[in-house]
Amino acid sequence: MTNREKLSDLLLDIFLLEPEEFSFDLTREDVETWDSLAVVSVAVGVKETFGYHFTPEEATGVARVQDIIDLLENKGISFAD
């Protein structure tokens, strides 16, 4: 399973989305369930899935799925297809 697939599965579960509703272009405004609890869930899920612990500032600063990818890539976790 690629890191893109792992992230997709994680976010589908957290945001309660159907696969056809998900895209890597989603923003916080696009997802009704992307609330403060989801922010914590994303941070915990990223730690469990990728081994990286977001700082509080990083976690609350994420506004797009691409922000998560950018943060993880900056820590050496590849999302290249």
Residue, then its C-alpha position, 0 to 999 in steps of 0.5 A: m500500500t502506498n503512502r497516498e493510499k494509507l493517507s486516503d484510507l485514514l482520512l476516509d475513516i476520520f471524515l466519514l467519507e465515501p471513496e468517491e467523495f475523497s480527493f487529495d484537493l479537499t480543503r477543510e471547507d469542503v468537508e463538513t466533518w473536518d472539525s476540532l475532533a477531526v484535527v485531533s484524530v488526523a494528528v493521532g492517525v498520522k502518528e500511528t500510520f506514518g510515525y510522525h507526531f504533528t506539533p499543535e501548531e502543525a495540526t491546527g494549521v492544516a487546512r487542506v489534504q495537501d498540507i498534510i502531504d507537504l508536512l510529511e514530505n518535509k519530514g522525509i515521508s514520500f508521497a511520490d506515486 
